[in-house]
Amino acid sequence: MKLEDCASQRNLSEAGRAHARRIGAEMRKRQIPVGRVLSSPWCRCVETAQLAFGKAEVAEPLSNLFGRPEKREAQVKGMRGLVRAEKANRILVSHGSTIAALTGVYLGTGEMVVVTPAESGEFTVAGRLSLE
């Protein structure tokens, strides 16, 4: 796998693309404000963000941690810096293992965890969302 070569990665299926579009459509339908959309540099995450929200800023701390336990501490620290209170919701598009390291929540495919940032830089898990 080469991060700069999407052909070498496990990419979204047509079902995954449809799911990403549905997530974005549902958030727009519910008028959920979306601010910055940060994504893992992996192609499937960038594509998910683009399909759902029409934008993606690559954020290295959101990269996949699966099989990379030596990177956990540094990435979790970096991700904590990405969770900030804003007027609109900040979206982080990442991988299950990475989100679990940050939040302790193990998500299903297309499932979301909602966190409430505190001024201290910490956050609380407010809940989970799924379209299924």
SULJONOR-V812292 format. One line per field, one symbol per residue. phi: phi as a letter, one per 30 degrees, with the letter a starting at -180 (. if undefined). burial: + if it has 16 or more other C-alpha atoms within 10 Angstrom, else -. A space follows every 50 residues. Layout:
phi: ???
burial: ???
This chain:
phi: .bedbedccdcdddddddddddedddddedhddccdccbeddeddddedd ddbiaacdbeddddceibddceeddddddedddbdbdcdccccbcedddd ddcicccdeidbccbcdcddjdacddlbbbdd
burial: ----------++---++-++++++---------+--++++++++++++++ +++-+++++-+++++------+--++-+++-+++----+++++++++++- +++-+-+--+-++-+-+-----+---------
